[in-house]
Amino acid sequence: MKLYGSLTSPYVRKARILVREKDLPCEFVVADAWAADSPVPALNPLGKVPVLALDNNDTLFDSPVIVEYLDALKAPALLPASGETRWNVLRWEALADGMLDAVVTRLLESRRPEAQQSADNLRRQEEKIARSLEYVARRLGSGPWLVSDRFTLADLVVAVALEYTDFRYPHDWRSRHPRLGQWLAGVSARPSFIETRPPGMEKK
């Protein structure tokens, strides 16, 4: 298998972390989806990363699909197969992906010429991020994991979203949610997170 993606994409990083957590035989190929000679459009008609090229010459795309496929290849599952725990983990994944979408949208808006930027759009995205942080902090227990008594996909995706927030929208959310900051420090110390940290990512 080959995973195509950029070093800075948090959606790609989710899959890279899972590959490392499970020690799967998957080659990572750095690919710029916007480059004129990019292989990505031929692999994914949407022209987006990540893309997973399978050994049968087929491809999978969109990070939730890729992550679930990779997770199914080797036990123990980070995404439970059924029951309330599965839906709980998937809810965390939906929140984390939505938070990432808000950070990316805010970043792109902030990179437009200042005269063309929408203050309303920036505010809307920042409000989404603030509400997401509040949601996680409110539901965070006293233990090291979000769901059950072990590391799951919920911990993986939420920690990626929080680190990406620090990377692309650095602001002092820890003073408001100190317990959440402590939780993130524990998860992001895992080797899979350290090894996939993008160049230039700030550590708080």
GULOVEX-354053 format. One record per residue (C-alpha): x, y negated, z; residue in three letters; residue number from 1. Coordinates in Angstrom, 2 decimals. Each point is the difference from the previous one (the first is absolute). Last residue first. Layout:
BEGIN
<rec u="X" v="Y" w="Z" r="ALA" k="NUM"/>
...
END
This chain:
BEGIN
<rec u="2.94" v="-24.33" w="23.40" r="LYS" k="204"/>
<rec u="1.71" v="1.66" w="-2.93" r="LYS" k="203"/>
<rec u="0.11" v="-1.99" w="-3.21" r="GLU" k="202"/>
<rec u="-0.19" v="1.91" w="-3.24" r="MET" k="201"/>
<rec u="2.78" v="-1.20" w="-2.27" r="GLY" k="200"/>
<rec u="0.52" v="3.30" w="-1.80" r="PRO" k="199"/>
<rec u="-3.04" v="2.20" w="0.56" r="PRO" k="198"/>
<rec u="-0.14" v="2.38" w="2.99" r="ARG" k="197"/>
<rec u="-0.26" v="3.54" w="-1.28" r="THR" k="196"/>
<rec u="2.75" v="1.60" w="2.11" r="GLU" k="195"/>
<rec u="-1.05" v="-1.79" w="3.19" r="ILE" k="194"/>
<rec u="-3.63" v="1.02" w="-0.39" r="PHE" k="193"/>
<rec u="0.76" v="3.68" w="-0.61" r="SER" k="192"/>
<rec u="2.56" v="-0.05" w="2.82" r="PRO" k="191"/>
<rec u="-2.71" v="-0.95" w="2.54" r="ARG" k="190"/>
<rec u="0.74" v="-3.30" w="1.74" r="ALA" k="189"/>
<rec u="-2.98" v="-1.56" w="-1.80" r="SER" k="188"/>
<rec u="-2.40" v="2.03" w="2.13" r="VAL" k="187"/>
<rec u="1.37" v="-1.16" w="3.35" r="GLY" k="186"/>
<rec u="0.43" v="-3.64" w="-0.98" r="ALA" k="185"/>
<rec u="-3.54" v="-0.01" w="-1.38" r="LEU" k="184"/>
<rec u="-1.44" v="1.08" w="3.35" r="TRP" k="183"/>
<rec u="1.93" v="-2.71" w="1.82" r="GLN" k="182"/>
<rec u="-1.31" v="-2.64" w="-2.41" r="GLY" k="181"/>
<rec u="-3.52" v="1.32" w="0.48" r="LEU" k="180"/>
<rec u="0.39" v="-0.32" w="3.78" r="ARG" k="179"/>
<rec u="1.11" v="-3.62" w="-0.43" r="PRO" k="178"/>
<rec u="-3.11" v="-1.03" w="-1.99" r="HIS" k="177"/>
<rec u="-0.31" v="-3.80" w="0.26" r="ARG" k="176"/>
<rec u="3.73" v="-0.57" w="0.44" r="SER" k="175"/>
<rec u="0.61" v="2.68" w="-2.61" r="ARG" k="174"/>
<rec u="-1.92" v="-1.83" w="-2.76" r="TRP" k="173"/>
<rec u="2.79" v="-2.54" w="-0.36" r="ASP" k="172"/>
<rec u="0.15" v="-0.52" w="-3.75" r="HIS" k="171"/>
<rec u="1.83" v="1.56" w="-2.91" r="PRO" k="170"/>
<rec u="-2.24" v="0.45" w="-3.03" r="TYR" k="169"/>
<rec u="2.05" v="1.99" w="-2.52" r="ARG" k="168"/>
<rec u="2.33" v="2.11" w="2.15" r="PHE" k="167"/>
<rec u="-1.83" v="-0.14" w="3.34" r="ASP" k="166"/>
<rec u="-3.24" v="0.86" w="-1.78" r="THR" k="165"/>
<rec u="1.85" v="2.82" w="-1.76" r="TYR" k="164"/>
<rec u="1.04" v="1.36" w="3.38" r="GLU" k="163"/>
<rec u="-3.60" v="-0.08" w="1.20" r="LEU" k="162"/>
<rec u="-1.33" v="1.70" w="-3.12" r="ALA" k="161"/>
<rec u="2.66" v="2.72" w="0.13" r="VAL" k="160"/>
<rec u="-0.83" v="0.58" w="3.68" r="ALA" k="159"/>
<rec u="-3.69" v="0.35" w="-0.84" r="VAL" k="158"/>
<rec u="0.72" v="2.45" w="-2.80" r="VAL" k="157"/>
<rec u="2.26" v="2.35" w="1.95" r="LEU" k="156"/>
<rec u="-1.91" v="-0.07" w="3.29" r="ASP" k="155"/>
<rec u="-3.25" v="0.92" w="-1.75" r="ALA" k="154"/>
<rec u="1.76" v="2.64" w="-2.10" r="LEU" k="153"/>
<rec u="0.64" v="1.87" w="3.21" r="THR" k="152"/>
<rec u="2.57" v="0.13" w="2.81" r="PHE" k="151"/>
<rec u="-1.32" v="2.07" w="2.90" r="ARG" k="150"/>
<rec u="-2.41" v="0.02" w="2.93" r="ASP" k="149"/>
<rec u="-3.27" v="-0.85" w="-1.73" r="SER" k="148"/>
<rec u="-0.27" v="-3.20" w="-2.01" r="VAL" k="147"/>
<rec u="1.79" v="-3.31" w="0.45" r="LEU" k="146"/>
<rec u="3.20" v="1.44" w="1.43" r="TRP" k="145"/>
<rec u="2.57" v="-1.12" w="2.64" r="PRO" k="144"/>
<rec u="-2.37" v="0.05" w="2.98" r="GLY" k="143"/>
<rec u="-1.72" v="-2.82" w="1.88" r="SER" k="142"/>
<rec u="-2.78" v="-0.40" w="-2.52" r="GLY" k="141"/>
<rec u="-0.27" v="-2.34" w="-2.95" r="LEU" k="140"/>
<rec u="-3.58" v="-0.75" w="-0.97" r="ARG" k="139"/>
<rec u="0.09" v="-3.70" w="0.91" r="ARG" k="138"/>
<rec u="3.49" v="-0.49" w="-1.44" r="ALA" k="137"/>
<rec u="-0.98" v="1.59" w="-3.31" r="VAL" k="136"/>
<rec u="-3.13" v="-2.13" w="-0.34" r="TYR" k="135"/>
<rec u="1.75" v="-3.22" w="1.03" r="GLU" k="134"/>
<rec u="2.73" v="0.59" w="-2.58" r="LEU" k="133"/>
<rec u="-2.65" v="0.62" w="-2.64" r="SER" k="132"/>
<rec u="-1.87" v="-3.15" w="0.99" r="ARG" k="131"/>
<rec u="3.19" v="-2.06" w="-0.32" r="ALA" k="130"/>
<rec u="0.79" v="1.52" w="-3.40" r="ILE" k="129"/>
<rec u="-3.48" v="-0.69" w="-1.31" r="LYS" k="128"/>
<rec u="0.19" v="-3.57" w="1.33" r="GLU" k="127"/>
<rec u="3.33" v="-0.50" w="-1.74" r="GLU" k="126"/>
<rec u="-1.55" v="1.19" w="-3.26" r="GLN" k="125"/>
<rec u="-2.92" v="-2.38" w="0.30" r="ARG" k="124"/>
<rec u="2.26" v="-2.92" w="0.93" r="ARG" k="123"/>
<rec u="2.27" v="0.53" w="-3.00" r="LEU" k="122"/>
<rec u="-3.04" v="0.21" w="-2.26" r="ASN" k="121"/>
<rec u="-1.46" v="-3.20" w="1.42" r="ASP" k="120"/>
<rec u="3.30" v="-1.84" w="-0.35" r="ALA" k="119"/>
<rec u="0.02" v="0.90" w="-3.68" r="SER" k="118"/>
<rec u="3.40" v="-0.63" w="-1.57" r="GLN" k="117"/>
<rec u="0.20" v="-1.85" w="-3.30" r="GLN" k="116"/>
<rec u="1.75" v="-3.14" w="1.27" r="ALA" k="115"/>
<rec u="2.47" v="2.13" w="1.92" r="GLU" k="114"/>
<rec u="1.08" v="1.93" w="-3.07" r="PRO" k="113"/>
<rec u="-0.99" v="3.64" w="0.59" r="ARG" k="112"/>
<rec u="2.15" v="2.03" w="2.37" r="ARG" k="111"/>
<rec u="-2.36" v="-0.52" w="2.95" r="SER" k="110"/>
<rec u="-2.86" v="1.58" w="-1.96" r="GLU" k="109"/>
<rec u="2.11" v="3.06" w="-0.79" r="LEU" k="108"/>
<rec u="0.98" v="0.41" w="3.66" r="LEU" k="107"/>
<rec u="-3.59" v="-0.45" w="1.23" r="ARG" k="106"/>
<rec u="-1.21" v="2.67" w="-2.42" r="THR" k="105"/>
<rec u="2.80" v="2.35" w="1.11" r="VAL" k="104"/>
<rec u="-0.76" v="-0.53" w="3.70" r="VAL" k="103"/>
<rec u="-3.73" v="0.49" w="-0.59" r="ALA" k="102"/>
<rec u="0.54" v="3.18" w="-2.02" r="ASP" k="101"/>
<rec u="2.29" v="1.33" w="2.72" r="LEU" k="100"/>
<rec u="-2.72" v="-0.60" w="2.59" r="MET" k="99"/>
<rec u="-2.50" v="1.80" w="-2.20" r="GLY" k="98"/>
<rec u="2.40" v="2.94" w="-0.32" r="ASP" k="97"/>
<rec u="0.47" v="0.12" w="3.77" r="ALA" k="96"/>
<rec u="-3.74" v="-0.17" w="0.69" r="LEU" k="95"/>
<rec u="-0.79" v="2.73" w="-2.52" r="ALA" k="94"/>
<rec u="2.76" v="2.19" w="1.43" r="GLU" k="93"/>
<rec u="-1.30" v="-0.53" w="3.53" r="TRP" k="92"/>
<rec u="-3.46" v="1.04" w="-1.17" r="ARG" k="91"/>
<rec u="1.52" v="3.05" w="-1.68" r="LEU" k="90"/>
<rec u="1.59" v="1.03" w="3.32" r="VAL" k="89"/>
<rec u="-3.34" v="-0.25" w="1.82" r="ASN" k="88"/>
<rec u="-1.76" v="1.86" w="-2.78" r="TRP" k="87"/>
<rec u="2.48" v="2.85" w="0.32" r="ARG" k="86"/>
<rec u="-0.33" v="0.05" w="3.80" r="THR" k="85"/>
<rec u="-3.77" v="0.29" w="-0.28" r="GLU" k="84"/>
<rec u="0.19" v="3.26" w="-1.90" r="GLY" k="83"/>
<rec u="2.02" v="1.26" w="-2.92" r="SER" k="82"/>
<rec u="3.44" v="0.57" w="-1.51" r="ALA" k="81"/>
<rec u="1.95" v="-2.18" w="2.41" r="PRO" k="80"/>
<rec u="2.34" v="-2.48" w="-1.74" r="LEU" k="79"/>
<rec u="3.57" v="0.35" w="1.32" r="LEU" k="78"/>
<rec u="-0.22" v="3.70" w="-0.81" r="ALA" k="77"/>
<rec u="2.56" v="2.25" w="1.65" r="PRO" k="76"/>
<rec u="0.66" v="1.50" w="-2.44" r="ALA" k="75"/>
<rec u="1.29" v="-0.47" w="-3.55" r="LYS" k="74"/>
<rec u="-1.46" v="-0.78" w="-3.40" r="LEU" k="73"/>
<rec u="-3.26" v="-1.51" w="1.23" r="ALA" k="72"/>
<rec u="1.74" v="-3.15" w="1.21" r="ASP" k="71"/>
<rec u="1.44" v="-0.62" w="-3.45" r="LEU" k="70"/>
<rec u="-3.47" v="0.08" w="-1.57" r="TYR" k="69"/>
<rec u="-1.50" v="-2.22" w="2.71" r="GLU" k="68"/>
<rec u="2.78" v="-2.55" w="-0.39" r="VAL" k="67"/>
<rec u="-0.31" v="-0.04" w="-3.78" r="ILE" k="66"/>
<rec u="-3.77" v="-0.50" w="0.08" r="VAL" k="65"/>
<rec u="0.20" v="-2.75" w="2.62" r="PRO" k="64"/>
<rec u="2.89" v="-1.67" w="-1.91" r="SER" k="63"/>
<rec u="-1.61" v="-0.39" w="-3.38" r="ASP" k="62"/>
<rec u="1.29" v="2.28" w="-2.74" r="PHE" k="61"/>
<rec u="0.43" v="3.66" w="-0.81" r="LEU" k="60"/>
<rec u="1.84" v="1.34" w="-3.02" r="THR" k="59"/>
<rec u="0.08" v="3.15" w="-2.15" r="ASP" k="58"/>
<rec u="3.24" v="1.48" w="-1.34" r="ASN" k="57"/>
<rec u="-0.54" v="3.32" w="1.85" r="ASN" k="56"/>
<rec u="2.77" v="-0.96" w="2.47" r="ASP" k="55"/>
<rec u="-2.01" v="-3.02" w="1.09" r="LEU" k="54"/>
<rec u="0.78" v="-3.64" w="-0.72" r="ALA" k="53"/>
<rec u="-1.21" v="-2.12" w="2.93" r="LEU" k="52"/>
<rec u="-0.74" v="-3.64" w="-0.79" r="VAL" k="51"/>
<rec u="0.26" v="-2.75" w="2.59" r="PRO" k="50"/>
<rec u="-0.26" v="-2.40" w="-1.67" r="VAL" k="49"/>
<rec u="-2.25" v="-1.75" w="-2.49" r="LYS" k="48"/>
<rec u="-0.34" v="-0.13" w="-3.78" r="GLY" k="47"/>
<rec u="-3.71" v="0.87" w="0.09" r="LEU" k="46"/>
<rec u="0.58" v="2.61" w="-2.72" r="PRO" k="45"/>
<rec u="2.35" v="1.82" w="2.40" r="ASN" k="44"/>
<rec u="2.89" v="2.05" w="-1.38" r="LEU" k="43"/>
<rec u="0.49" v="-1.84" w="-3.29" r="ALA" k="42"/>
<rec u="-0.59" v="-3.32" w="1.78" r="PRO" k="41"/>
<rec u="2.67" v="0.90" w="2.60" r="VAL" k="40"/>
<rec u="2.99" v="0.77" w="-2.25" r="PRO" k="39"/>
<rec u="1.05" v="-3.66" w="0.07" r="SER" k="38"/>
<rec u="1.86" v="-1.27" w="-3.08" r="ASP" k="37"/>
<rec u="-1.58" v="-3.46" w="0.01" r="ALA" k="36"/>
<rec u="0.25" v="-0.19" w="3.80" r="ALA" k="35"/>
<rec u="-3.21" v="-0.69" w="1.93" r="TRP" k="34"/>
<rec u="-0.41" v="3.44" w="1.58" r="ALA" k="33"/>
<rec u="3.57" v="-0.16" w="1.30" r="ASP" k="32"/>
<rec u="1.18" v="3.55" w="0.64" r="ALA" k="31"/>
<rec u="2.25" v="1.47" w="2.69" r="VAL" k="30"/>
<rec u="-0.23" v="3.78" w="-0.36" r="VAL" k="29"/>
<rec u="-0.40" v="1.99" w="3.22" r="PHE" k="28"/>
<rec u="0.56" v="3.73" w="-0.42" r="GLU" k="27"/>
<rec u="-2.34" v="2.33" w="1.87" r="CYS" k="26"/>
<rec u="0.94" v="3.25" w="1.72" r="PRO" k="25"/>
<rec u="-1.99" v="-0.55" w="3.21" r="LEU" k="24"/>
<rec u="1.64" v="-0.55" w="3.39" r="ASP" k="23"/>
<rec u="-3.38" v="-0.44" w="1.69" r="LYS" k="22"/>
<rec u="0.70" v="-3.31" w="1.74" r="GLU" k="21"/>
<rec u="2.21" v="-1.04" w="-2.89" r="ARG" k="20"/>
<rec u="-2.67" v="0.53" w="-2.64" r="VAL" k="19"/>
<rec u="-2.54" v="-1.72" w="2.28" r="LEU" k="18"/>
<rec u="2.25" v="-3.03" w="0.34" r="ILE" k="17"/>
<rec u="0.46" v="-0.23" w="-3.76" r="ARG" k="16"/>
<rec u="-3.76" v="0.23" w="-0.55" r="ALA" k="15"/>
<rec u="-0.74" v="-2.88" w="2.37" r="LYS" k="14"/>
<rec u="2.92" v="-1.93" w="-1.48" r="ARG" k="13"/>
<rec u="-1.59" v="0.00" w="-3.42" r="VAL" k="12"/>
<rec u="-3.05" v="-1.81" w="1.35" r="TYR" k="11"/>
<rec u="2.29" v="-2.32" w="1.96" r="PRO" k="10"/>
<rec u="1.69" v="-1.06" w="-3.25" r="SER" k="9"/>
<rec u="3.52" v="-1.33" w="0.71" r="THR" k="8"/>
<rec u="2.16" v="2.77" w="-1.43" r="LEU" k="7"/>
<rec u="-2.06" v="0.32" w="-3.15" r="SER" k="6"/>
<rec u="-1.73" v="3.13" w="-1.25" r="GLY" k="5"/>
<rec u="0.15" v="3.33" w="-1.77" r="TYR" k="4"/>
<rec u="-0.20" v="3.23" w="2.00" r="LEU" k="3"/>
<rec u="1.40" v="3.01" w="-1.81" r="LYS" k="2"/>
<rec u="-0.95" v="3.62" w="0.54" r="MET" k="1"/>
END
